[in-house]
Amino acid sequence: MSRIGNNPIIITEGVSVSIDEQIIKVKGKLGELSQNIDSEISLSISNDVITLTRSSEDKEIRSKHGLYRALIANMIEGVSVGHSKKLELRGVGYRAATQGNTLDISVGYSHNIIFEIPEELKVTAETEKGKAPIVTVSGCDKQLVGAMAARIRSERKPEPYKGKGIRYVGEYVRKKAGKTAAAK
């Protein structure tokens, strides 16, 4: 059984947390986030430490205890430091460019793919000669950053034969042997 929900959350410097009924609001230098908390979970703030307690030992309530603890910790980290994901475009002729709140990528299709970026996120595209273009998605909401990065990656997932496609930086793609290996 996970005991993540029992861990206290330390409020970092420069972050203010307020609880209004069952809504927690976190405000920091990078933005403001709010989360609705289930009525079975109670929050208490004392000496810059947030503790969560659950009303019963029911399985569903225990799982929500850990979930809300993780969500609040991610919110505090997001408004103070921020979250980011880096994507690498591997393939001949793969390009990425940002202009305003749009991301324009070319990943081997007959047309370019254009993404509308939400205002809460910041997306940058870096192209260095001789290296694969890198797209960085950053923002204070971890869920939104991850969802946008996954949406970009879903346009051309890495394929297992040559490794071409969009992958997270540091992601390992297992390569398969081609049909020439089977003929021997």
QUISULDA-V651916 format. One line per field, one symbol per residue. phi: phi as a letter, one per 20 degrees, with the letter a starting at -180 (. if undefined). psi: psi as a letter, one per 30 degrees, with the letter a starting at -180 (. if undefined). burial: 1 if it has 24 or more other ideal C-beta (glycine too) atoms within 12 Angstrom, else 0. A space follows every 10 residues. Layout:
# QUISULDA-V651916
phi->???
psi->???
burial->???
This chain:
# QUISULDA-V651916
phi->.fdfffffde effnddccdc ldddddcbfe qcccbedfff dddbdbllcd cdcdebefgf ffffgfffff fffffffffe dncbcddded qfnfcbbdbm dcdddccnef cedddeefff dccccdcdfn cffcdddcre efffffffff fffffbffee ednfpdcffn fedfedffff fffe
psi->kkgeffklkk jlkgkkkkkj cgkkkkkaff akllkkkkff kkkkkkhhkk kkklflgkee eeeeeeeeee eeeeeeeefe elklkkkkjk lkgklkkkjb hkkjkjhglf llkkkkklff lkkkkkjkkf lkkkkkklaf jeeeeeeeee eeefeilklf efgkaklkkf kkjkklkaff eff.
burial->0000100010 1000101000 0001110101 1011101101 1110100001 1101000000 0101111110 1111111111 0111111111 1001110100 0011111000 0010101001 1110100000 0111111111 1101100110 1110110100 0000111100 0000000000 0000
